[in-house]
Amino acid sequence: MEGPVSVGQWRQAAPVDLAELFGRHHAELVRLAVLVVGDQPTAEDVVQDVFARLQARSGNPGRPGEELSYIRASVLNRCRSVLRRRAVASRVRVVGAESGAAASAEAEVMLAEDRRQVLAALGRLPARRREVLVLRYWLGLSEAEIAGTLSISQGSVKSAAARGLAALASALGEES
């Protein structure tokens, strides 16, 4: 892309087909959300909510050519909101589906022991490290794409990934 895009050029860009983006990237975005929030139904709600909000707005999501990055960042932001709500609910001892206190029996049966251990260890990581690891190793994004999605430097991405991997290895009893 050549030089910065002006607001006028941005608004004049061809409209993005959100339905097409939804169809192509829905599964990937749900997987991202599952790894951050920890359960499939909430992850599906997060992705649906992001696309519904984008559909309700006028204009394209993000800058031309960076729509998917913008949507990923929106999914991560919505996941953070869900996690904040869960934390508040657990502090005031509200028990319900939103608190994530108990997974369904079906979900427990479907998850293998190794996967549960990895997800649990991933869930104990600080949010930034967890997000970097999910974006890097689950979605396969480059350091530059992760930096753009999370609005951090590539050095911060490298540092968070290294520290996150070391913490996971330690939690799982493996050598890093």
Helices and strands as residue ranges (DSSP letters): H 7-12, H 18-37, H 40-56, H 67-91, G 97-99, H 105-110, H 113-123, H 127-133, I 134-138, H 143-150, H 154-171
